[in-house]
Amino acid sequence: MKDTIQQRLTALRTEMSKIGVAAWYISGTDPHSSEYLPKRWETREFISGFTGSYGVVAVTQNKATLWTDSRYFLQAADELEGTGIEMMKLRVPAAVPPPVWLAQNLSAGSKLGIDTQTVSVAEFRNLQKTLVKPGIELVETPDLLEAVWNDRPAIPGDKAFELELQYAGLPRAEKQQAVAGELAKKGADFQVVSMLDELAWLYNLRGSDVSYNPVFTGFAVVGATESILFVDAQKIDSVLKLKLEADGVQVKAYTDFYGFLSEINGKKIFVDPGTLNYAAYSSMVEKNEVLEGTSVVAVLKAQKNATEIEGFRKAMVKDGVALVEFLHWLKETVGAKPVSDYDAGVKLAEFRSKQEGFKGESFPPIVGYKGRGAIVHLHIGPNDGLPLETDGALLFDSGGQYVDGTTDVTRTVALGPVSDQFKTDYTLVLNGMIGLTLAKFPYGTKGCHIDILARQALWENGMNYGHGTGHGVGHFLNVHEGPMSIRQEYNENSILPGNVLSNEPAFYREGQYGIRTENMIVCVEREETEYGRFLGFDTLTLCPIDTSLIQPALLNEREKNWLNEYHANVKRKLKPLLNESLHAFLDELTDVI
């Protein structure tokens, strides 16, 4: 594989020479700013061999560099070894981001090539701003990998399907009206929608173009007087097309999208520069007034309606049953027969698959034993499994897609004895998870304002973790969604009622172990006083937390009460649905601390 990567780099450099660019930039995404990608756009993996979900690559005639964040430092170092590609760290002190590195490594007058269909407006501008001073020209190029990638997959042709109203909660006509109402407040005629999960939510459709994400490939233009869905014809059958047309939706070919934009004249068009690709933006900017901000569709989608929230609760019960069955299997199997961390991930998916309405996993399971638990987004294959033994701890981060909702849960569980240091670290992480769970905050609060609640116990002990604390979770959609988040970095989007997020503080000792405890939470109204409107979180996830790993002296009474109440709720919701043979096991897992 290492030789193959080097051959691909050589072939790419040949294509670069043909068009006179000194470097070529690979954003690692598709024309829809997706995190998880259709096979056709897995360009980062194709050119580098790195399989993580985040990273940027730049290739010059004598260097190749990949940037990623702390979730993938260990994995990237391993996968890039021997390829000739250097790994650079992002989101850490003294990081050298791609535009700065390119400015330092390209000479004045040289050209950086870029496929503008796979770069957002914001990313393009950031590159341009940094490269203009050293006199480096940013030039639009064709997708050079077309000439290098001989058996490149096509856009998937699978059909989209309708998400019934009993799950979606709101008809697509009402959603379009809501979008139009918000656009009117901004003085815009319509919005260009490019994110696949936004498209799926807006039209109450789902698909299977991307592994783990029930989305389909398309674009849309939506406003008060138009709703146009650009999608390959074979994806929408005749019955569904008639339904869409009855709701005022025009269906046009996916390939007509850029041409359609170039013909718009004299309109006020709203776009999200963080997600819309630059090719789409440049197609319409000269003849129209382009207004910018966070996608209206993204904000509305993230505020789950009552039906969606109830769906999440139903999905959590199913998920909880599967998780308890898995924990019991783990207890009975480890030490009794050979089993690896890879096998554990497969088994967990098997337990979920028995639940009604299960539609697949929501992301590749992350299952790490002992030191491998410190690899934040560990990816292992069937031949890479590490045997599980009756000592140390296992971290598993996994989720399911149910027609009711999407789940994402992490637990760190003991397989045998662990050190006192492990227990201390585990409890400090739990302090943070409970701290964020119990947060009460005024309306308008942003994620960066409350992120400290998850880190405070760690910070007080000179400890930290490098990733965010909470990401949005879609409703039978992408397990990672915006626009809000809970992390140290500033995000202008407030936490709003109906937002469903993860709550996942963590701690990692490289080569020794990783600890992460993750629940999903929903933002709810708490009270309104003379000082304002206050919000908080309700916990959605139903899965026991391993109390054998806790240092009880490090939990205060409020934290102990929360944990005991949480476990009582887990037992109350799951016990009636579990086989009687597991009742005593669940009692043991949820015993009062």
matplotlib code that plots the C-alpha trace (Angstrom):
import matplotlib.pyplot as plt

x = [0.0, 2.9, 4.3, 0.8, 0.5, 3.9, 2.9, -0.3, 1.6, 4.0, 1.0, -0.6, 2.6, 2.7, -0.9, 0.2, 3.1, 0.8, -1.2, 1.6, 0.7, 3.4, 1.0, -2.4, -4.8, -7.1, -9.7, -10.7, -14.4, -17.0, -19.0, -21.4, -18.8, -19.5, -17.6, -18.4, -18.2, -19.5, -16.7, -16.2, -15.0, -12.7, -9.9, -7.8, -7.8, -7.0, -4.0, -2.6, -3.9, -5.2, -8.6, -9.7, -12.7, -10.9, -7.8, -6.4, -3.6, -1.2, 1.1, 4.0, 6.6, 8.8, 6.7, 3.3, 1.7, -1.4, -3.0, -5.4, -6.4, -5.8, -8.4, -6.2, -2.5, -1.6, -3.6, -2.3, 1.3, 0.8, -1.0, 1.3, 4.5, 6.5, 4.4, 6.6, 3.7, 4.4, 1.7, 1.1, -1.0, -4.0, -5.9, -2.9, -0.6, 2.0, 0.1, 1.1, -2.2, -2.2, -2.4, 0.6, 2.6, 1.9, 3.0, 6.2, 6.9, 5.8, 7.8, 6.4, 4.7, 3.9, 0.4, -1.7, -4.3, -7.6, -10.8, -13.3, -16.2, -14.7, -13.6, -16.0, -16.2, -14.7, -11.8, -11.1, -11.0, -8.8, -6.3, -6.5, -6.0, -2.9, -1.3, -1.8, 1.0, 3.7, 2.5, 1.1, -1.8, -4.8, -6.1, -9.2, -8.3, -10.2, -10.3, -6.8, -7.6, -9.9, -6.7, -5.0, -7.9, -8.5, -11.4, -12.9, -16.4, -19.4, -22.0, -24.1, -27.4, -29.4, -33.0, -34.0, -36.9, -39.5, -39.3, -42.9, -44.6, -44.9, -41.1, -40.4, -43.0, -43.5, -44.5, -41.9, -44.3, -44.3, -40.5, -40.2, -42.5, -40.4, -37.2, -38.9, -40.0, -36.5, -35.1, -37.6, -36.3, -32.8, -34.2, -33.3, -35.2, -33.9, -31.1, -28.8, -28.7, -25.7, -25.3, -26.7, -28.3, -30.0, -31.4, -32.7, -34.3, -35.9, -37.7, -38.3, -36.2, -33.4, -30.9, -27.9, -25.2, -22.9, -22.0, -23.5, -25.3, -28.8, -28.5, -28.6, -26.5, -28.1, -28.5, -31.5, -32.6, -35.5, -37.4, -40.8, -41.6, -39.3, -38.2, -35.9, -34.3, -31.2, -30.8, -30.0, -33.3, -32.9, -32.9, -36.5, -39.1, -42.2, -44.5, -42.1, -41.7, -45.4, -45.6, -42.7, -44.4, -47.7, -45.8, -44.4, -41.0, -39.4, -37.0, -34.1, -31.0, -28.0, -25.8, -28.0, -27.1, -24.2, -25.7, -29.0, -27.1, -25.2, -28.5, -29.9, -29.9, -30.8, -31.8, -30.8, -29.4, -28.6, -25.6, -23.6, -20.0, -18.8, -20.5, -21.3, -18.6, -16.8, -17.7, -21.4, -20.7, -18.7, -21.4, -23.9, -22.0, -21.5, -25.1, -26.8, -26.5, -25.2, -26.1, -24.1, -24.6, -25.3, -27.6, -31.2, -32.0, -29.2, -30.5, -34.1, -33.0, -31.0, -34.0, -35.7, -39.5, -41.5, -42.0, -38.2, -37.3, -39.8, -38.2, -34.8, -36.2, -37.6, -34.3, -32.4, -34.5, -33.7, -30.1, -30.0, -31.3, -28.7, -25.9, -26.9, -27.0, -23.5, -22.1, -23.4, -21.9, -18.6, -18.6, -19.4, -17.0, -13.7, -11.5, -13.8, -13.0, -10.7, -12.2, -10.6, -11.6, -12.6, -14.9, -16.5, -17.4, -18.9, -20.9, -22.2, -23.6, -25.2, -27.1, -28.3, -29.4, -32.0, -33.9, -37.0, -36.4, -32.6, -31.1, -27.4, -24.5, -24.2, -20.4, -17.6, -17.4, -14.3, -13.3, -10.0, -8.5, -5.9, -3.4, -5.5, -8.2, -6.0, -6.4, -9.3, -10.9, -9.3, -10.1, -9.3, -10.0, -10.6, -6.9, -5.9, -7.9, -6.2, -7.1, -9.2, -8.1, -9.4, -7.4, -7.5, -10.3, -12.1, -13.4, -16.2, -17.7, -20.6, -24.0, -27.0, -29.3, -32.9, -35.9, -36.8, -33.5, -29.7, -27.6, -24.0, -22.7, -19.3, -18.5, -15.2, -15.6, -13.4, -12.4, -10.4, -8.1, -7.0, -4.7, -5.7, -4.5, -6.9, -9.8, -8.8, -8.7, -12.0, -13.7, -12.4, -13.9, -17.2, -17.1, -17.0, -19.8, -22.1, -21.1, -22.2, -25.3, -26.4, -25.7, -28.3, -27.6, -29.3, -30.8, -28.2, -25.3, -22.8, -21.1, -17.7, -19.3, -20.2, -17.4, -15.4, -18.0, -16.8, -13.1, -12.9, -12.1, -9.4, -8.0, -7.7, -5.4, -3.4, -5.1, -7.1, -8.3, -7.7, -11.1, -14.5, -16.9, -20.2, -21.4, -24.9, -26.6, -29.1, -32.5, -32.1, -29.4, -25.7, -24.2, -22.2, -24.2, -24.0, -24.3, -23.9, -21.2, -19.7, -16.0, -13.3, -13.2, -15.7, -18.9, -21.3, -24.3, -26.1, -27.3, -31.1, -34.1, -34.5, -30.7, -29.6, -25.9, -23.2, -21.6, -18.3, -15.4, -12.4, -8.8, -6.0, -2.6, -0.8, 0.2, -1.6, -5.3, -8.1, -11.2, -14.3, -17.9, -20.5, -24.2, -26.5, -28.4, -31.2, -31.5, -34.7, -36.4, -35.8, -37.4, -38.0, -37.2, -36.8, -33.2, -34.0, -34.9, -32.9, -32.1, -30.6, -30.2, -32.1, -30.1, -31.4, -28.9, -29.8, -26.7, -25.1, -21.9, -19.3, -19.2, -16.5, -14.0, -15.1, -13.1, -16.2, -14.3, -14.0, -17.7, -19.7, -23.3, -24.8, -22.8, -23.7, -27.4, -27.3, -25.6, -28.0, -31.0, -29.6, -29.1, -32.6, -34.0, -31.9, -33.2, -36.8, -36.8, -34.8, -35.7, -39.2, -37.7, -34.7, -34.8, -35.4, -32.1, -30.4, -32.4, -30.0, -27.1, -28.8, -29.5, -25.8, -24.8, -27.1, -26.6, -26.6, -23.1]
y = [0.0, 2.4, 1.9, 2.5, 5.8, 6.9, 5.9, 7.9, 10.9, 10.6, 10.4, 13.5, 15.5, 14.7, 16.1, 19.2, 19.8, 19.6, 22.6, 24.5, 24.4, 24.1, 22.6, 21.0, 21.2, 18.4, 19.5, 15.9, 16.5, 16.5, 19.3, 19.1, 19.7, 16.2, 14.6, 11.0, 10.7, 8.8, 6.5, 8.8, 11.6, 9.7, 11.6, 12.1, 8.3, 7.6, 9.9, 9.3, 6.0, 7.9, 6.6, 9.2, 11.4, 14.7, 16.0, 18.2, 17.3, 19.5, 18.1, 20.0, 18.6, 17.5, 17.4, 16.0, 16.9, 15.9, 18.0, 16.5, 17.1, 15.3, 12.7, 11.2, 12.0, 8.4, 6.8, 9.2, 8.7, 5.0, 5.0, 7.6, 5.8, 4.9, 6.9, 10.0, 12.1, 14.2, 14.6, 18.1, 18.8, 21.1, 22.6, 22.5, 25.3, 26.4, 24.6, 25.6, 25.5, 24.6, 28.2, 29.3, 26.2, 26.7, 30.4, 29.2, 26.4, 27.9, 30.7, 34.0, 33.8, 30.1, 28.7, 26.6, 24.5, 23.8, 22.0, 24.7, 22.2, 20.6, 23.7, 25.9, 29.7, 30.3, 27.9, 29.4, 32.9, 31.8, 30.4, 33.4, 35.9, 34.1, 33.5, 36.9, 38.5, 36.2, 36.5, 33.0, 32.7, 30.5, 29.0, 26.9, 23.5, 20.4, 17.5, 16.2, 12.8, 12.0, 11.2, 9.4, 7.3, 4.6, 2.8, 5.8, 5.0, 6.9, 8.8, 6.1, 5.4, 4.1, 5.4, 8.0, 7.1, 9.1, 9.5, 9.1, 12.0, 9.8, 10.0, 13.4, 15.3, 18.1, 17.9, 19.2, 22.0, 23.4, 23.1, 25.0, 27.7, 28.0, 28.4, 31.0, 32.9, 33.0, 34.1, 36.9, 38.3, 38.4, 40.0, 37.0, 35.5, 32.0, 29.9, 27.5, 24.2, 22.0, 19.9, 16.4, 16.2, 19.6, 18.4, 15.1, 17.0, 19.7, 17.2, 14.4, 12.1, 9.7, 7.7, 5.4, 7.2, 7.5, 4.7, 5.3, 8.5, 8.0, 10.8, 11.1, 13.2, 16.4, 20.2, 22.5, 26.0, 26.9, 30.1, 31.7, 31.0, 28.2, 24.8, 23.0, 19.7, 18.8, 15.0, 12.2, 11.1, 7.4, 8.3, 9.6, 7.0, 8.2, 7.9, 9.9, 12.5, 13.1, 13.5, 16.1, 18.0, 18.0, 19.8, 22.4, 20.8, 20.8, 18.0, 18.7, 16.8, 16.9, 18.0, 21.0, 22.7, 24.9, 25.9, 26.9, 29.1, 30.9, 31.9, 33.6, 37.3, 40.2, 38.1, 38.2, 34.8, 33.5, 31.1, 29.6, 30.3, 27.6, 24.9, 26.0, 25.2, 28.0, 26.8, 27.3, 30.7, 31.9, 30.8, 33.4, 36.1, 38.5, 38.9, 38.7, 40.0, 37.2, 37.4, 35.2, 33.5, 30.2, 28.1, 28.7, 25.1, 23.9, 26.1, 24.8, 21.2, 21.3, 22.4, 19.1, 19.1, 17.1, 14.1, 13.9, 14.2, 11.5, 9.4, 9.9, 8.6, 5.5, 4.9, 5.2, 2.5, 0.1, 1.1, 0.6, -2.9, -3.8, -2.2, -4.1, -7.3, -6.5, -5.7, -9.1, -10.9, -9.1, -10.3, -13.9, -14.1, -12.4, -14.9, -17.8, -17.8, -16.0, -12.6, -9.3, -5.6, -5.9, -8.9, -6.7, -4.0, -6.6, -8.1, -4.8, -4.1, -7.6, -6.8, -3.5, -5.2, -7.2, -4.0, -2.9, -0.1, -0.5, 0.9, 0.3, 1.8, 5.6, 5.5, 2.9, 1.6, 2.8, -0.1, 0.1, -2.2, -0.8, 1.5, 1.4, 3.3, 6.3, 6.4, 8.7, 7.6, 4.1, 2.2, -1.5, -4.3, -8.0, -8.8, -6.0, -7.2, -7.1, -10.1, -9.0, -10.3, -10.2, -7.1, -3.4, -1.5, -1.4, 1.8, 1.5, 4.4, 3.4, 4.3, 3.1, 4.5, 3.8, 5.2, 6.9, 8.6, 8.4, 7.3, 7.9, 6.5, 5.8, 3.8, 2.7, -0.6, -2.7, -6.2, -6.7, -4.8, -1.3, 1.1, 3.7, 6.3, 4.9, 5.2, 8.8, 9.7, 8.0, 9.8, 13.2, 12.6, 11.6, 14.8, 16.7, 14.7, 15.2, 18.9, 19.6, 17.5, 19.7, 23.0, 25.7, 28.7, 31.8, 31.8, 32.9, 31.0, 29.5, 26.2, 27.7, 29.3, 26.0, 23.8, 24.5, 22.6, 19.4, 20.2, 21.9, 18.8, 17.8, 21.3, 21.5, 18.5, 19.8, 17.5, 18.1, 16.4, 17.7, 17.3, 19.0, 18.1, 18.0, 17.9, 18.0, 14.7, 14.4, 12.7, 9.5, 11.6, 12.4, 11.5, 14.8, 17.9, 21.6, 24.4, 24.5, 22.7, 22.5, 23.0, 25.6, 27.2, 30.0, 29.1, 32.0, 29.6, 29.5, 26.3, 26.4, 24.4, 21.2, 20.9, 17.3, 17.0, 14.6, 15.1, 13.4, 14.6, 12.3, 11.7, 9.8, 8.5, 7.6, 3.9, 3.2, 3.8, 6.0, 7.1, 8.6, 8.6, 9.9, 10.5, 12.3, 15.3, 17.5, 21.2, 22.1, 25.1, 25.3, 28.5, 32.2, 34.7, 38.5, 37.9, 36.0, 32.7, 29.8, 26.5, 23.2, 19.6, 16.4, 13.1, 10.8, 7.9, 4.9, 2.8, 1.9, 3.7, 1.4, 2.3, -0.2, 2.3, 5.3, 6.8, 7.6, 10.2, 12.3, 12.6, 15.1, 14.5, 16.2, 14.1, 10.9, 11.8, 12.4, 9.1, 7.1, 8.8, 8.2, 4.5, 4.2, 5.6, 3.3, 0.3, 1.5, 2.0, -1.1, -3.8, -4.5, -5.1, -7.2, -11.0, -12.0, -13.7, -10.3, -8.6, -9.5, -8.3, -5.0, -4.6, -5.1, -2.6, 0.1, -0.5, 2.6, 4.1]
z = [0.0, 0.8, -2.7, -4.2, -2.4, -3.7, -7.2, -6.9, -5.7, -8.7, -11.1, -9.4, -9.7, -13.4, -13.8, -11.8, -14.2, -17.2, -16.0, -14.4, -10.7, -8.0, -5.5, -5.4, -2.4, -1.4, 1.1, 2.0, 1.4, -1.4, -3.1, 0.0, 2.8, 4.1, 6.9, 5.9, 2.1, -0.8, -2.1, -5.1, -2.9, -0.5, -2.1, 1.2, 1.7, -1.9, -2.1, 1.4, 2.9, 5.9, 6.9, 9.5, 8.9, 9.1, 7.3, 4.6, 2.1, 0.1, -2.5, -4.0, -6.5, -3.6, -0.5, 0.6, 3.9, 5.7, 8.5, 11.1, 14.7, 18.0, 17.5, 14.8, 15.7, 16.6, 13.8, 11.1, 12.2, 11.8, 8.5, 6.9, 7.8, 4.7, 2.3, 2.3, 3.5, 6.6, 9.3, 10.7, 13.8, 13.9, 16.8, 19.1, 20.3, 17.7, 14.9, 11.4, 9.4, 5.6, 4.3, 6.4, 5.4, 1.7, 2.0, 3.6, 1.1, -2.3, -4.0, -5.1, -8.5, -8.2, -8.4, -6.0, -7.8, -6.2, -7.2, -6.1, -6.0, -3.0, -1.1, 0.9, 0.3, 3.8, 3.1, -0.3, 1.2, 4.0, 1.5, -0.7, 2.2, 3.4, 0.0, -1.5, 0.5, -0.6, -4.2, -4.6, -7.1, -6.2, -9.4, -10.1, -11.7, -12.8, -10.4, -11.1, -9.5, -12.4, -14.5, -11.6, -10.1, -12.7, -11.1, -9.4, -8.1, -9.6, -7.5, -5.9, -7.7, -4.7, -4.4, -1.8, 0.3, 2.3, 6.1, 7.2, 9.1, 12.2, 12.5, 10.9, 12.9, 10.3, 6.7, 4.1, 3.0, 6.6, 6.8, 3.5, 4.8, 8.0, 5.9, 3.7, 6.8, 8.2, 4.8, 4.6, 7.9, 6.3, 3.1, 1.0, -1.9, -1.4, 0.1, -1.8, 0.2, -0.3, 2.9, 2.4, 5.9, 5.5, 2.2, 3.7, 6.7, 4.5, 2.2, 4.7, 2.6, 3.4, 1.4, 1.5, -0.5, 2.5, 4.9, 8.4, 7.2, 5.7, 3.1, -0.7, -3.0, -4.2, -3.9, -3.5, -3.9, -1.5, -0.8, -0.7, -4.3, -5.3, -4.1, -6.5, -5.7, -7.9, -7.8, -10.2, -11.8, -10.8, -7.1, -7.1, -8.3, -10.1, -7.0, -4.8, -7.6, -7.8, -4.0, -4.1, -7.0, -5.1, -2.3, -4.8, -5.2, -8.7, -9.4, -11.7, -12.7, -10.2, -13.2, -13.9, -10.6, -11.5, -14.8, -13.0, -10.6, -13.4, -15.0, -11.9, -12.2, -9.8, -6.8, -3.1, -2.4, 1.1, 1.5, 4.3, 3.4, 5.8, 3.8, 0.3, -2.2, -3.9, -7.4, -6.6, -5.0, -8.0, -10.4, -9.1, -7.2, -10.2, -11.2, -7.7, -4.2, -2.0, 1.7, 4.1, 7.5, 9.2, 7.1, 8.0, 7.3, 9.7, 12.5, 12.1, 11.7, 14.9, 17.0, 17.2, 17.2, 19.9, 17.6, 16.9, 20.6, 21.5, 18.7, 20.2, 23.6, 21.9, 20.1, 23.4, 25.0, 22.1, 22.2, 26.0, 25.8, 23.2, 25.3, 28.4, 26.4, 25.1, 28.6, 29.8, 26.8, 27.5, 31.1, 30.2, 27.3, 28.3, 30.0, 28.9, 25.2, 22.8, 21.8, 20.5, 20.7, 17.0, 17.8, 20.5, 18.0, 15.7, 18.5, 19.6, 16.1, 16.2, 19.4, 18.0, 14.8, 16.7, 17.7, 15.8, 13.3, 13.3, 10.1, 10.7, 12.8, 13.0, 12.6, 12.6, 16.2, 18.2, 20.4, 22.2, 24.8, 27.3, 25.4, 22.2, 24.1, 23.9, 20.1, 20.0, 16.7, 16.5, 13.4, 13.4, 10.9, 11.5, 11.4, 13.8, 16.9, 20.3, 22.5, 25.5, 28.9, 32.4, 33.4, 32.4, 30.7, 27.4, 25.8, 23.3, 21.4, 19.1, 17.9, 15.9, 13.3, 14.0, 12.1, 15.4, 15.9, 16.0, 19.0, 20.1, 23.4, 24.9, 28.0, 29.6, 31.4, 33.6, 32.3, 35.5, 37.9, 37.1, 38.9, 41.4, 39.0, 36.4, 38.9, 39.7, 36.0, 35.4, 38.2, 37.1, 33.6, 35.2, 37.3, 34.0, 32.4, 35.3, 35.6, 32.0, 32.5, 35.4, 33.7, 33.9, 31.7, 30.2, 26.8, 24.2, 25.8, 23.4, 23.7, 24.5, 27.6, 29.2, 27.9, 31.1, 33.1, 31.5, 31.9, 35.3, 37.4, 34.9, 34.7, 38.4, 38.2, 35.3, 32.8, 29.6, 26.4, 22.9, 21.2, 21.7, 24.4, 22.5, 18.9, 17.5, 16.6, 13.8, 13.9, 11.9, 10.2, 10.6, 14.0, 13.8, 12.9, 13.5, 13.7, 17.5, 19.4, 22.9, 22.7, 23.7, 20.3, 19.6, 17.7, 17.2, 17.3, 20.7, 22.3, 21.8, 23.1, 21.1, 20.3, 20.8, 21.6, 22.8, 26.3, 26.1, 28.3, 28.2, 29.2, 27.6, 28.7, 25.5, 25.5, 28.7, 28.4, 27.3, 29.2, 27.8, 29.1, 26.7, 27.0, 24.6, 26.0, 24.8, 25.6, 27.4, 29.0, 32.7, 34.0, 33.3, 36.0, 36.2, 35.1, 31.9, 30.3, 31.6, 29.8, 30.8, 29.6, 29.9, 29.4, 26.7, 26.8, 28.8, 29.6, 33.0, 33.9, 35.4, 39.1, 39.9, 38.4, 40.5, 43.4, 45.6, 47.6, 44.4, 43.9, 45.9, 47.1, 44.2, 41.8, 43.7, 43.7, 40.0, 39.3, 41.5, 39.9, 36.5, 37.2, 38.7, 35.5, 33.3, 35.3, 35.2, 31.4, 30.4, 32.8, 31.4, 27.9, 29.0, 29.2, 32.8, 32.9, 32.7, 35.5, 38.2, 36.0, 35.4, 39.1, 39.8, 37.2, 38.5, 42.3, 44.5, 45.0]

ax = plt.figure().add_subplot(projection="3d")
ax.plot(x, y, z, "-o")
ax.set_aspect("equal")
plt.show()
